[in-house]
Amino acid sequence: MGKIYIFGHKKPDTDSVTSAISLAYLKRKQGFDAEAKVLGRLNNETKFALNYFNVEYPEYLNDVKTQIKDINYNQTIINKNFSIKKCYDILKSEKLSGAPVVDNKNKLVGIITLNDISSYFIEGNFIKLKTSYENILDCLKAEEVLRFDNEIEGNILTASYRSTTFLNNIDLNKNTILIVGDRHSILEYAVNSSVKMIIAVGDAEIKEDHLLIAKKNKVNIIKTNYDTFHTTKLINLSNYIEDIILTKDPIKFDENDYLSDFIEISNETKHTNYPIVDKKNNCSGFIRLVDINDKNKKKVILVDHNEVAQSVDGIEESDIMEVIDHHRLGTFSTSSPITFRTMAVGSTNTIIHQIYEENNFPIPKEIAGIMLSGIISDTLLLKSPTTTQFDKQAVLRLSKIAGVDYEKYGMEMFKAGSSIRGKSLEQILFSDFKVFKVGNIEAGIGQIFTTDYNSLKLDVNKTIELLNTTSANNDYVVVALFITDVMKNGSYILFNDKAKHILEDSFNVEDLTQGYYFKDIVSRKKQIVPSIIEVLEKK
Protein backbone atom coordinates (compact mmCIF):
# COMPACT_ATOMS: atom_id res chain seq x y z
CA MET A 1 0.00 0.00 0.00
CA GLY A 2 2.93 2.36 0.62
CA LYS A 3 3.45 5.16 3.11
CA ILE A 4 0.41 6.67 4.84
CA TYR A 5 0.71 10.17 6.29
CA ILE A 6 -1.48 10.98 9.29
CA PHE A 7 -1.90 14.60 10.34
CA GLY A 8 -4.18 17.17 11.90
CA HIS A 9 -5.02 20.71 10.80
CA LYS A 10 -2.74 23.59 9.78
CA LYS A 11 -2.77 25.17 13.23
CA PRO A 12 -1.63 22.13 15.21
CA ASP A 13 -2.87 21.94 18.78
CA THR A 14 -2.27 19.23 21.34
CA ASP A 15 -5.29 17.14 20.35
CA SER A 16 -4.48 17.16 16.63
CA VAL A 17 -0.79 16.35 17.11
CA THR A 18 -1.22 13.62 19.71
CA SER A 19 -4.13 11.99 17.87
CA ALA A 20 -1.96 11.76 14.74
CA ILE A 21 0.86 10.14 16.73
CA SER A 22 -1.39 7.70 18.61
CA LEU A 23 -3.26 6.63 15.47
CA ALA A 24 -0.01 6.22 13.49
CA TYR A 25 1.31 3.95 16.26
CA LEU A 26 -1.78 1.77 16.08
CA LYS A 27 -1.66 1.62 12.27
CA ARG A 28 1.98 0.50 12.34
CA LYS A 29 1.12 -2.27 14.78
CA GLN A 30 -1.59 -3.34 12.33
CA GLY A 31 1.01 -3.68 9.59
CA PHE A 32 0.70 -0.33 7.80
CA ASP A 33 3.59 1.99 6.98
CA ALA A 34 2.07 4.96 8.79
CA GLU A 35 3.81 8.15 9.87
CA ALA A 36 2.49 11.05 11.92
CA LYS A 37 3.13 14.53 10.52
CA VAL A 38 2.36 18.13 11.49
CA LEU A 39 1.37 21.05 9.28
CA GLY A 40 2.82 23.80 11.43
CA ARG A 41 4.88 24.68 14.49
CA LEU A 42 4.12 22.96 17.77
CA ASN A 43 2.86 25.16 20.57
CA ASN A 44 4.37 25.13 24.07
CA GLU A 45 1.57 23.02 25.49
CA THR A 46 2.07 20.27 22.90
CA LYS A 47 5.85 20.34 23.37
CA PHE A 48 5.37 19.95 27.11
CA ALA A 49 3.15 16.88 26.64
CA LEU A 50 5.50 15.19 24.17
CA ASN A 51 8.56 15.94 26.29
CA TYR A 52 6.83 14.77 29.48
CA PHE A 53 6.11 11.36 27.98
CA ASN A 54 9.35 11.21 25.97
CA VAL A 55 7.67 11.09 22.55
CA GLU A 56 9.48 12.41 19.47
CA TYR A 57 8.09 15.45 17.67
CA PRO A 58 6.48 14.60 14.32
CA GLU A 59 8.17 16.01 11.23
CA TYR A 60 6.68 18.87 9.22
CA LEU A 61 4.68 18.05 6.09
CA ASN A 62 4.68 20.87 3.54
CA ASP A 63 2.16 19.40 1.09
CA VAL A 64 0.84 16.20 -0.46
CA LYS A 65 0.87 17.38 -4.05
CA THR A 66 1.65 14.74 -6.65
CA GLN A 67 5.34 14.80 -7.51
CA ILE A 68 7.19 13.25 -10.41
CA LYS A 69 8.47 10.55 -8.07
CA ASP A 70 4.84 9.49 -7.60
CA ILE A 71 4.55 8.77 -11.33
CA ASN A 72 5.47 5.39 -12.76
CA TYR A 73 7.77 7.03 -15.29
CA ASN A 74 9.99 5.14 -17.73
CA GLN A 75 13.37 4.18 -16.28
CA THR A 76 15.06 3.30 -19.56
CA ILE A 77 18.55 4.84 -19.76
CA ILE A 78 21.09 4.64 -22.58
CA ASN A 79 24.80 4.61 -21.76
CA LYS A 80 26.84 6.90 -23.98
CA ASN A 81 29.10 3.94 -24.86
CA PHE A 82 26.24 1.83 -26.19
CA SER A 83 26.40 1.25 -29.92
CA ILE A 84 23.92 2.89 -32.26
CA LYS A 85 22.54 -0.57 -32.97
CA LYS A 86 22.05 -1.43 -29.29
CA CYS A 87 20.37 1.91 -28.69
CA TYR A 88 18.06 1.42 -31.66
CA ASP A 89 17.17 -2.10 -30.52
CA ILE A 90 16.25 -0.81 -27.04
CA LEU A 91 14.07 2.02 -28.36
CA LYS A 92 12.35 -0.28 -30.83
CA SER A 93 11.69 -3.11 -28.35
CA GLU A 94 10.25 -0.69 -25.77
CA LYS A 95 8.37 1.32 -28.41
CA LEU A 96 10.08 4.58 -27.45
CA SER A 97 10.81 7.59 -29.60
CA GLY A 98 13.81 8.52 -27.46
CA ALA A 99 15.59 8.10 -24.13
CA PRO A 100 18.15 9.91 -21.94
CA VAL A 101 21.85 9.19 -22.40
CA VAL A 102 24.22 9.02 -19.41
CA ASP A 103 27.95 8.69 -18.89
CA ASN A 104 29.63 5.93 -16.91
CA LYS A 105 28.82 7.75 -13.64
CA ASN A 106 25.13 7.99 -14.54
CA LYS A 107 25.34 11.74 -15.23
CA LEU A 108 22.96 13.02 -17.88
CA VAL A 109 24.65 13.70 -21.24
CA GLY A 110 21.61 14.37 -23.40
CA ILE A 111 18.73 12.70 -25.20
CA ILE A 112 18.91 10.34 -28.16
CA THR A 113 15.89 9.96 -30.42
CA LEU A 114 14.98 7.85 -33.41
CA ASN A 115 15.05 11.06 -35.43
CA ASP A 116 18.69 11.57 -34.39
CA ILE A 117 19.55 8.07 -35.60
CA SER A 118 17.70 8.64 -38.86
CA SER A 119 19.51 11.95 -39.45
CA TYR A 120 22.84 10.25 -38.83
CA PHE A 121 22.25 7.71 -41.60
CA ILE A 122 21.42 10.48 -44.05
CA GLU A 123 23.96 13.11 -43.06
CA GLY A 124 26.54 11.25 -40.97
CA ASN A 125 30.23 10.59 -41.55
CA PHE A 126 30.50 6.96 -42.67
CA ILE A 127 34.27 6.94 -42.83
CA LYS A 128 35.00 7.58 -39.14
CA LEU A 129 34.62 4.89 -36.50
CA LYS A 130 34.92 5.45 -32.76
CA THR A 131 33.66 2.66 -30.59
CA SER A 132 34.62 -0.29 -28.42
CA TYR A 133 35.92 -3.65 -29.55
CA GLU A 134 32.84 -5.21 -27.89
CA ASN A 135 30.44 -3.02 -29.84
CA ILE A 136 31.98 -4.16 -33.13
CA LEU A 137 31.74 -7.81 -32.10
CA ASP A 138 28.10 -7.33 -31.15
CA CYS A 139 27.03 -5.46 -34.29
CA LEU A 140 28.76 -7.84 -36.69
CA LYS A 141 28.05 -10.97 -34.65
CA ALA A 142 31.76 -11.47 -34.94
CA GLU A 143 34.43 -13.63 -33.36
CA GLU A 144 37.45 -12.27 -31.55
CA VAL A 145 40.77 -13.29 -33.11
CA LEU A 146 43.28 -10.79 -31.70
CA ARG A 147 42.60 -7.96 -29.25
CA PHE A 148 45.07 -5.28 -28.19
CA ASP A 149 42.75 -2.29 -27.76
CA ASN A 150 39.40 -2.07 -25.99
CA GLU A 151 38.58 1.13 -27.88
CA ILE A 152 38.81 1.25 -31.64
CA GLU A 153 39.11 4.58 -33.46
CA GLY A 154 40.05 5.17 -37.06
CA ASN A 155 38.96 5.39 -40.69
CA ILE A 156 36.95 2.61 -42.31
CA LEU A 157 38.32 1.21 -45.55
CA THR A 158 36.92 -1.62 -47.69
CA ALA A 159 39.29 -3.69 -49.84
CA SER A 160 37.05 -3.56 -52.90
CA TYR A 161 39.72 -3.04 -55.57
CA ARG A 162 41.77 -5.68 -57.36
CA SER A 163 44.67 -6.76 -55.20
CA THR A 164 47.34 -5.21 -57.43
CA THR A 165 45.44 -1.92 -57.63
CA PHE A 166 44.96 -1.88 -53.87
CA LEU A 167 48.60 -2.68 -53.10
CA ASN A 168 49.92 -0.07 -55.51
CA ASN A 169 47.55 2.79 -54.75
CA ILE A 170 46.15 2.52 -51.20
CA ASP A 171 48.14 3.67 -48.16
CA LEU A 172 47.44 1.86 -44.90
CA ASN A 173 48.41 3.17 -41.46
CA LYS A 174 47.71 2.83 -37.74
CA ASN A 175 44.34 4.61 -38.15
CA THR A 176 43.00 2.19 -40.76
CA ILE A 177 40.13 -0.16 -40.02
CA LEU A 178 40.18 -2.56 -42.94
CA ILE A 179 37.25 -4.67 -44.12
CA VAL A 180 38.68 -7.50 -46.24
CA GLY A 181 37.83 -11.00 -47.42
CA ASP A 182 40.00 -14.03 -48.09
CA ARG A 183 42.71 -11.97 -49.88
CA HIS A 184 46.05 -12.97 -48.43
CA SER A 185 48.22 -10.41 -50.20
CA ILE A 186 46.09 -7.57 -48.81
CA LEU A 187 46.01 -9.20 -45.37
CA GLU A 188 49.81 -9.43 -45.42
CA TYR A 189 50.05 -5.78 -46.48
CA ALA A 190 47.66 -4.78 -43.67
CA VAL A 191 49.43 -6.55 -40.82
CA ASN A 192 52.81 -5.24 -42.01
CA SER A 193 51.31 -1.73 -42.06
CA SER A 194 50.20 -2.09 -38.42
CA VAL A 195 46.59 -1.13 -39.16
CA LYS A 196 44.27 -0.48 -36.21
CA MET A 197 41.92 -3.37 -37.01
CA ILE A 198 41.24 -6.02 -39.64
CA ILE A 199 37.63 -7.17 -40.06
CA ALA A 200 37.82 -10.45 -41.95
CA VAL A 201 34.49 -11.01 -43.73
CA GLY A 202 32.90 -14.19 -45.01
CA ASP A 203 34.61 -16.05 -42.19
CA ALA A 204 37.88 -15.63 -44.12
CA GLU A 205 40.81 -17.74 -43.05
CA ILE A 206 43.95 -15.91 -41.91
CA LYS A 207 47.31 -17.58 -42.34
CA GLU A 208 49.33 -18.37 -39.26
CA ASP A 209 52.33 -16.31 -40.41
CA HIS A 210 50.04 -13.32 -40.92
CA LEU A 211 48.71 -13.78 -37.37
CA LEU A 212 52.28 -13.81 -36.03
CA ILE A 213 53.01 -10.49 -37.74
CA ALA A 214 49.68 -9.10 -36.46
CA LYS A 215 50.61 -10.06 -32.90
CA LYS A 216 53.99 -8.41 -33.25
CA ASN A 217 52.48 -5.19 -34.64
CA LYS A 218 49.46 -5.29 -32.26
CA VAL A 219 46.84 -5.42 -34.98
CA ASN A 220 43.30 -6.08 -33.72
CA ILE A 221 41.52 -8.78 -35.75
CA ILE A 222 37.94 -10.06 -35.78
CA LYS A 223 36.09 -12.47 -38.08
CA THR A 224 32.45 -12.27 -39.15
CA ASN A 225 30.22 -14.49 -41.27
CA TYR A 226 28.71 -11.40 -42.93
CA ASP A 227 29.91 -10.65 -46.49
CA THR A 228 31.60 -7.40 -47.45
CA PHE A 229 28.36 -5.63 -48.41
CA HIS A 230 26.56 -6.37 -45.13
CA THR A 231 29.63 -5.68 -43.02
CA THR A 232 30.14 -2.29 -44.67
CA LYS A 233 26.49 -1.52 -44.12
CA LEU A 234 26.49 -2.54 -40.45
CA ILE A 235 29.88 -1.35 -39.22
CA ASN A 236 28.73 2.24 -38.59
CA LEU A 237 26.02 0.92 -36.26
CA SER A 238 28.79 0.01 -33.84
CA ASN A 239 29.72 3.69 -33.29
CA TYR A 240 29.19 5.16 -29.82
CA ILE A 241 25.76 6.67 -29.51
CA GLU A 242 27.14 9.81 -27.82
CA ASP A 243 28.63 10.97 -31.14
CA ILE A 244 25.22 11.47 -32.74
CA ILE A 245 23.33 13.09 -29.85
CA LEU A 246 21.68 16.23 -31.18
CA THR A 247 19.90 17.28 -27.95
CA LYS A 248 22.68 17.81 -25.40
CA ASP A 249 20.95 20.28 -23.06
CA PRO A 250 17.37 19.02 -22.74
CA ILE A 251 14.64 20.35 -20.45
CA LYS A 252 14.82 18.16 -17.37
CA PHE A 253 13.01 17.68 -14.08
CA ASP A 254 13.82 16.58 -10.56
CA GLU A 255 11.91 13.70 -8.95
CA ASN A 256 10.68 16.13 -6.29
CA ASP A 257 9.20 18.58 -8.81
CA TYR A 258 5.42 18.84 -8.80
CA LEU A 259 3.45 17.08 -11.51
CA SER A 260 1.45 20.27 -12.10
CA ASP A 261 4.66 22.15 -12.99
CA PHE A 262 5.69 19.39 -15.39
CA ILE A 263 2.32 19.49 -17.16
CA GLU A 264 2.48 23.27 -17.53
CA ILE A 265 6.00 23.26 -18.98
CA SER A 266 5.44 20.26 -21.26
CA ASN A 267 2.29 21.85 -22.68
CA GLU A 268 4.33 24.93 -23.54
CA THR A 269 7.42 23.21 -24.98
CA LYS A 270 5.63 20.31 -26.72
CA HIS A 271 8.62 18.00 -26.27
CA THR A 272 8.14 14.25 -25.94
CA ASN A 273 10.78 13.06 -23.48
CA TYR A 274 11.99 14.85 -20.34
CA PRO A 275 14.89 13.34 -18.33
CA ILE A 276 14.54 12.96 -14.56
CA VAL A 277 17.67 13.97 -12.63
CA ASP A 278 18.66 14.78 -9.07
CA LYS A 279 20.60 17.83 -7.91
CA LYS A 280 23.88 16.15 -8.93
CA ASN A 281 22.57 15.48 -12.46
CA ASN A 282 22.23 11.73 -11.83
CA CYS A 283 19.58 10.42 -14.19
CA SER A 284 16.88 7.93 -13.16
CA GLY A 285 14.77 7.83 -16.33
CA PHE A 286 12.42 10.11 -18.21
CA ILE A 287 8.81 11.22 -18.14
CA ARG A 288 6.29 11.83 -20.94
CA LEU A 289 2.84 13.35 -20.88
CA VAL A 290 1.40 9.91 -21.61
CA ASP A 291 2.85 8.65 -18.29
CA ILE A 292 1.02 11.05 -15.97
CA ASN A 293 -2.12 8.93 -15.52
CA ASP A 294 -0.09 6.07 -14.08
CA LYS A 295 0.55 7.62 -10.68
CA ASN A 296 0.62 6.69 -7.02
CA LYS A 297 -1.18 9.41 -5.09
CA LYS A 298 0.07 10.14 -1.60
CA LYS A 299 -2.07 8.27 0.94
CA VAL A 300 -3.31 10.27 3.91
CA ILE A 301 -5.48 10.00 7.01
CA LEU A 302 -6.96 13.18 8.43
CA VAL A 303 -7.47 13.60 12.16
CA ASP A 304 -9.13 16.42 14.08
CA HIS A 305 -10.36 18.19 10.92
CA ASN A 306 -12.32 17.52 7.76
CA GLU A 307 -12.29 20.86 5.96
CA VAL A 308 -10.09 21.44 2.92
CA ALA A 309 -9.17 24.96 4.05
CA GLN A 310 -7.75 23.60 7.31
CA SER A 311 -5.83 20.75 5.71
CA VAL A 312 -2.50 20.35 3.99
CA ASP A 313 -1.78 21.97 0.63
CA GLY A 314 -2.51 19.62 -2.26
CA ILE A 315 -5.06 17.57 -0.30
CA GLU A 316 -7.24 17.40 -3.43
CA GLU A 317 -4.42 15.51 -5.20
CA SER A 318 -4.03 12.89 -2.46
CA ASP A 319 -5.72 9.58 -1.77
CA ILE A 320 -7.66 10.12 1.48
CA MET A 321 -7.94 6.79 3.28
CA GLU A 322 -9.75 7.82 6.49
CA VAL A 323 -11.02 10.79 8.44
CA ILE A 324 -11.34 10.76 12.24
CA ASP A 325 -12.78 13.93 13.71
CA HIS A 326 -15.06 15.49 16.32
CA HIS A 327 -15.93 18.72 14.51
CA ARG A 328 -18.82 19.71 12.27
CA LEU A 329 -18.79 18.40 8.70
CA GLY A 330 -17.17 20.79 6.25
CA THR A 331 -17.03 21.11 2.47
CA PHE A 332 -15.30 17.83 1.85
CA SER A 333 -15.57 15.21 -0.87
CA THR A 334 -13.66 12.15 -2.08
CA SER A 335 -13.63 10.23 -5.35
CA SER A 336 -14.33 6.90 -3.64
CA PRO A 337 -15.86 5.68 -0.36
CA ILE A 338 -13.64 6.04 2.71
CA THR A 339 -13.77 5.32 6.42
CA PHE A 340 -15.20 8.50 7.95
CA ARG A 341 -15.57 8.39 11.71
CA THR A 342 -16.90 11.39 13.57
CA MET A 343 -18.43 11.67 17.05
CA ALA A 344 -19.80 14.51 19.14
CA VAL A 345 -17.12 14.20 21.80
CA GLY A 346 -14.65 16.65 23.28
CA SER A 347 -11.50 15.30 21.65
CA THR A 348 -10.34 13.30 18.64
CA ASN A 349 -8.21 11.25 21.03
CA THR A 350 -11.39 10.04 22.69
CA ILE A 351 -12.42 8.46 19.38
CA ILE A 352 -8.98 6.94 18.88
CA HIS A 353 -9.13 5.56 22.41
CA GLN A 354 -12.32 3.77 21.41
CA ILE A 355 -10.59 2.38 18.31
CA TYR A 356 -7.85 0.93 20.53
CA GLU A 357 -10.51 -0.68 22.74
CA GLU A 358 -12.48 -2.04 19.78
CA ASN A 359 -9.35 -3.71 18.46
CA ASN A 360 -8.47 -4.96 21.95
CA PHE A 361 -5.04 -3.41 21.49
CA PRO A 362 -2.87 -2.54 24.53
CA ILE A 363 -1.94 1.12 24.87
CA PRO A 364 1.69 1.82 25.84
CA LYS A 365 2.32 4.23 28.69
CA GLU A 366 3.72 7.03 26.51
CA ILE A 367 0.89 6.75 23.97
CA ALA A 368 -1.68 6.76 26.78
CA GLY A 369 0.02 9.88 28.17
CA ILE A 370 -0.15 11.91 24.97
CA MET A 371 -3.72 10.75 24.25
CA LEU A 372 -4.65 11.90 27.75
CA SER A 373 -2.95 15.24 27.03
CA GLY A 374 -5.04 15.73 23.90
CA ILE A 375 -8.31 15.08 25.71
CA ILE A 376 -7.39 17.30 28.65
CA SER A 377 -6.42 20.09 26.28
CA ASP A 378 -9.58 20.04 24.17
CA THR A 379 -11.97 19.58 27.10
CA LEU A 380 -10.16 22.02 29.41
CA LEU A 381 -9.69 19.37 32.06
CA LEU A 382 -13.21 18.03 31.41
CA LYS A 383 -14.75 21.46 32.15
CA SER A 384 -15.66 22.39 28.58
CA PRO A 385 -19.32 22.05 27.51
CA THR A 386 -18.07 19.78 24.74
CA THR A 387 -17.09 17.17 27.35
CA THR A 388 -18.99 13.88 27.19
CA GLN A 389 -19.10 10.74 29.27
CA PHE A 390 -16.85 9.10 26.69
CA ASP A 391 -14.19 11.75 27.33
CA LYS A 392 -14.39 11.23 31.10
CA GLN A 393 -14.09 7.46 30.78
CA ALA A 394 -11.12 7.79 28.47
CA VAL A 395 -9.36 10.20 30.84
CA LEU A 396 -9.76 7.85 33.79
CA ARG A 397 -8.41 4.86 31.90
CA LEU A 398 -5.56 6.68 30.15
CA SER A 399 -4.37 8.46 33.31
CA LYS A 400 -4.15 5.08 35.04
CA ILE A 401 -2.07 3.61 32.20
CA ALA A 402 0.12 6.74 32.03
CA GLY A 403 0.57 6.73 35.81
CA VAL A 404 -0.36 10.38 36.40
CA ASP A 405 -2.91 12.36 38.37
CA TYR A 406 -4.73 13.87 35.42
CA GLU A 407 -5.86 17.02 37.27
CA LYS A 408 -2.38 17.81 38.59
CA TYR A 409 -0.75 16.93 35.28
CA GLY A 410 -3.34 18.94 33.34
CA MET A 411 -2.63 22.10 35.33
CA GLU A 412 1.11 21.67 34.73
CA MET A 413 0.45 21.29 31.01
CA PHE A 414 -1.82 24.35 30.84
CA LYS A 415 0.71 26.40 32.77
CA ALA A 416 3.47 25.43 30.34
CA GLY A 417 1.24 26.17 27.37
CA SER A 418 -0.05 29.52 28.59
CA SER A 419 3.32 31.23 28.62
CA ILE A 420 3.63 33.95 25.96
CA ARG A 421 7.16 34.94 26.92
CA GLY A 422 9.23 35.70 23.81
CA LYS A 423 6.22 35.53 21.47
CA SER A 424 5.18 38.35 19.16
CA LEU A 425 1.58 39.54 19.09
CA GLU A 426 1.20 37.86 15.69
CA GLN A 427 2.38 34.56 17.12
CA ILE A 428 -0.08 34.88 19.99
CA LEU A 429 -3.06 35.73 17.78
CA PHE A 430 -2.38 33.19 15.04
CA SER A 431 -1.10 30.31 17.18
CA ASP A 432 -4.64 28.90 17.17
CA PHE A 433 -6.59 31.02 14.71
CA LYS A 434 -9.50 29.71 12.65
CA VAL A 435 -11.48 31.40 9.91
CA PHE A 436 -15.20 30.77 9.48
CA LYS A 437 -17.31 31.78 6.50
CA VAL A 438 -21.00 32.60 6.38
CA GLY A 439 -22.04 33.35 2.82
CA ASN A 440 -19.61 36.03 1.68
CA ILE A 441 -18.79 37.10 5.23
CA GLU A 442 -15.67 35.83 6.99
CA ALA A 443 -14.70 35.90 10.66
CA GLY A 444 -11.39 34.98 12.29
CA ILE A 445 -11.30 33.71 15.87
CA GLY A 446 -8.08 33.13 17.82
CA GLN A 447 -7.92 31.44 21.20
CA ILE A 448 -5.19 31.05 23.80
CA PHE A 449 -5.32 29.52 27.27
CA THR A 450 -3.95 30.69 30.57
CA THR A 451 -4.07 29.80 34.23
CA ASP A 452 -3.92 33.50 35.21
CA TYR A 453 -5.09 36.23 32.83
CA ASN A 454 -3.39 39.04 34.72
CA SER A 455 0.00 37.32 34.60
CA LEU A 456 0.00 37.43 30.78
CA LYS A 457 0.83 41.15 30.77
CA LEU A 458 -0.56 41.46 27.27
CA ASP A 459 -0.28 44.88 25.58
CA VAL A 460 -4.00 45.42 25.01
CA ASN A 461 -3.72 48.52 22.82
CA LYS A 462 -1.21 46.96 20.42
CA THR A 463 -3.25 43.76 20.32
CA ILE A 464 -6.37 45.69 19.31
CA GLU A 465 -4.33 47.50 16.66
CA LEU A 466 -3.26 44.11 15.27
CA LEU A 467 -6.87 42.88 15.27
CA ASN A 468 -7.98 45.96 13.31
CA THR A 469 -5.14 45.56 10.82
CA THR A 470 -5.91 41.86 10.34
CA SER A 471 -9.57 42.69 9.74
CA ALA A 472 -8.75 45.36 7.14
CA ASN A 473 -6.10 43.33 5.31
CA ASN A 474 -8.22 40.20 5.00
CA ASP A 475 -11.69 41.71 4.81
CA TYR A 476 -12.73 39.87 7.98
CA VAL A 477 -15.90 41.33 9.54
CA VAL A 478 -14.93 39.93 12.93
CA VAL A 479 -11.44 39.33 14.30
CA ALA A 480 -11.36 38.37 17.96
CA LEU A 481 -8.92 36.85 20.43
CA PHE A 482 -10.45 34.84 23.25
CA ILE A 483 -8.15 34.36 26.25
CA THR A 484 -9.55 31.41 28.17
CA ASP A 485 -8.72 31.13 31.86
CA VAL A 486 -8.85 27.42 32.72
CA MET A 487 -8.84 28.15 36.46
CA LYS A 488 -11.83 30.53 36.36
CA ASN A 489 -13.56 28.56 33.57
CA GLY A 490 -14.25 31.61 31.46
CA SER A 491 -12.80 33.75 28.66
CA TYR A 492 -11.68 37.33 28.13
CA ILE A 493 -12.18 38.94 24.71
CA LEU A 494 -10.25 41.43 22.59
CA PHE A 495 -11.74 42.36 19.21
CA ASN A 496 -11.53 44.65 16.17
CA ASP A 497 -13.47 47.87 16.57
CA LYS A 498 -15.94 47.22 13.73
CA ALA A 499 -17.05 43.93 15.29
CA LYS A 500 -18.36 45.53 18.49
CA HIS A 501 -22.07 45.45 17.64
CA ILE A 502 -21.92 41.98 16.07
CA LEU A 503 -20.26 40.59 19.19
CA GLU A 504 -22.74 42.41 21.46
CA ASP A 505 -25.60 40.73 19.62
CA SER A 506 -23.77 37.38 19.62
CA PHE A 507 -23.30 37.28 23.39
CA ASN A 508 -26.21 39.49 24.46
CA VAL A 509 -24.03 42.19 26.00
CA GLU A 510 -25.25 45.81 25.97
CA ASP A 511 -21.91 47.60 25.99
CA LEU A 512 -19.06 45.27 25.12
CA THR A 513 -15.65 46.58 26.17
CA GLN A 514 -12.18 45.34 25.38
CA GLY A 515 -11.10 42.66 27.87
CA TYR A 516 -14.70 41.79 28.78
CA TYR A 517 -14.96 38.54 30.76
CA PHE A 518 -17.46 35.84 29.69
CA LYS A 519 -18.18 33.50 32.53
CA ASP A 520 -18.46 29.80 31.62
CA ILE A 521 -17.62 30.41 27.96
CA VAL A 522 -14.58 28.32 27.08
CA SER A 523 -15.38 26.40 23.90
CA ARG A 524 -14.76 28.07 20.56
CA LYS A 525 -16.41 25.20 18.71
CA LYS A 526 -19.56 24.89 20.79
CA GLN A 527 -20.08 28.30 22.40
CA ILE A 528 -18.16 31.07 20.63
CA VAL A 529 -18.39 30.32 16.91
CA PRO A 530 -22.06 29.21 16.84
CA SER A 531 -23.10 32.43 18.60
CA ILE A 532 -21.24 34.60 16.10
CA ILE A 533 -22.42 32.60 13.08
CA GLU A 534 -26.05 32.95 14.17
CA VAL A 535 -25.77 36.75 14.05
CA LEU A 536 -23.81 36.80 10.79
CA GLU A 537 -26.42 34.65 9.08
CA LYS A 538 -28.98 37.39 9.66
CA LYS A 539 -26.88 40.00 7.85
Residue, then its C-alpha position, 0 to 999 in steps of 0.5 A: m500500500g505504501k506510506i500513509y501520512i497521518f496529520g491534523h489541521k494547519k494550526p496544530d494543537t495538542d489534540s491534533v498532534t497527539s491523535a496523529i501520533s497515537l493513530a499512526y502507532l496503532k496503524r503501524k502495529q496493524g502492519f501499515d507503513a504509517e507516519a504522523k506529521v504536522l502542518g505547522r509549528l508545535n505550541n508550548e503546550t504540545k511540546f510539554a506533553l510530548n517531552y513529558f512522555n518522551v515522545e518524538y516530535p512529528e516532522y513537518l509536512n509541507d504538502v501532499k501534491t503529486q510529484i514526479k516521483d509518484i509517477n510510474y515514469n519510464q526508467t530506460i537509460i542509454n549509456k553513452n558507450f552503447s552502440i547505435k545498434k544497441c540503442y536502436d534495438i532498445l528504443k524499438s523493443e520498448k516502443l520509445s521515440g527517445a531516451p536519456v543518455v548518461d555517462n559511466k557515472n550515470k550523469l545526464v549527457g543528453i537525449i537520443t531519439l529515433n530522429d537523431i539516428s535517422s539523421y545520422f544515416i542520411e547526413g553522418n560521416f560513414i568513414k570515421l569509426k569510434t567505438s569499443y571492440e565489444n560493440i563491433l563484435d556485437c554489431l557484426k556478430a563477430e568472433e574475436v581473433l586478436r585484441f590489443d585495444n578495448e577502444i577502436e578509433g580510425n577510418i573505415l576502408t573496404a578492400s574492394y579493388r583488385s589486389t594489385t590496384f589496392l597494393n599499388n595505390i592505397d596507403l594503410n596506417k595505424n588509423t586504418i580499419l580494414i574490411v577484407g575477405d579471403r585476400h592474403s596479399i592484402l592481409e599481409y600488407a595490412v598486418n605489415s602496415s600495423v593497421k588499427m583493425i582487420i575485419a575479416v568477412g565471409d569467415a575468411e581464413i587468416k594464415e598463421d604467419h600473418l597472425l604472427i606479424a599481427k601479434k607483433n604489430k598489435v593489430n586487432i583482428i575479428k572475423t564475421n560471417y557477414d559478407t563485405f556488403h553487409t559488413t560495410k552496411l552494419i559497421n557504422l552501427s557500432n559507433y558510440i551513440e554519444d557521437i550522434i546526440l543532437t539534444k545535449d541540453p534538454i529540459k529536465f526535471d527533478e523527482n521532487d518537482y510537482l506534476s502540475d509544474f511538469i504538465e504546464i511546462s510540457n504543454e508549452t514546450k511540446h517536447t516528448n521526453y523529459p529526463i529525470v535527474d537529481k541535484k547532482n545530475n544523476c539520471s533515473g529515467f524520463i517522463r512523458l505526458v502519456d505517463i502522468n495517468d499512471k501515478n501513485k497518489k500520496k495516501v493520507i489519514l486526516v485527524d481532528h479536521n475535515e475541511v479542505a481549508q484547514s488541511v494540507d496543501g494539495i489535499e485534493e491531489s491525495d488519496i484520502m484513506e480515512v477521516i477521524d474527527h469530532h468537529r462539524l462536517g465541512t465542504f469535503s468530498t472524495s472520489s471513492p468511499i472512505t472510512f469516515r468516523t466522527m463523534a460529538v465528543g470533546s476530543t479526537n483522542t477520545i475516538i482513537h481511544q475507542i478504536y484501541e478498545e475495539n481492536n483490543f489493542p494494549i496502549p503503551k504508557e507514553i501513547a496513553g500519556i499523549m492521548l490523555s494530554g489531547i483530551i485534557s487540552d480540548t476539554l479544558l480538564l473536562k470542564s468544557p461544555t463539549t465534554t462527554q461521558f466518553d471523554k471522562q471514561a477515556v481520561l480515567r483509563l488513560s491516566k491510570i495507564a500513564g501513571v499520572d494524576y490527570e488534574k495535577y498533570g493537566m494544570e502543569m500542562f496548561k501552565a506550560g502552554s499559557s506562557i507567551r514569553g518571547k512571542s510576538l503579538e502575531q504569534i499569539l493571535f495566530s497560534d490557534f486562529k481559525v477562519f469561518k465563512v458565512g455566505n460572503i462574510e468571513a470571521g477569524i477567531g483566535q484562542i489562547f489559554t492561561t491559568d492566570y489572565n493578569s500574569l500574561k501582561l498582554d499589551v492590550n492597545k497593540t493587540i487591538e491594533l493588530l486585530n484591526t489591521t488583520s480585519a482590514n487586510n483580510d476583509y474579515v468582519v470579525v477578528a477576535l482573540f479569546i483568552t480562556d482562563v482554565m482556572k476561572n472557567g471563562s474567557y476574556i475577549l479582545f476584538n476589532d473595533k468594527a465587530k463591536h455590535i456583532l459581538e454584542d448581539s452574539f453574546n447578548v451584552e449591551d456595551l461590550t468593552q475590550g477585555y470583557y470577561f465571559k463567565d463559563i464560555v470556554s469552547r470556541k467550537k460549541q459556544i463562541v463560533p455558533s453564537i457569532i455565526e447565528v448573528l452573521e447569518k442574519k446580515 
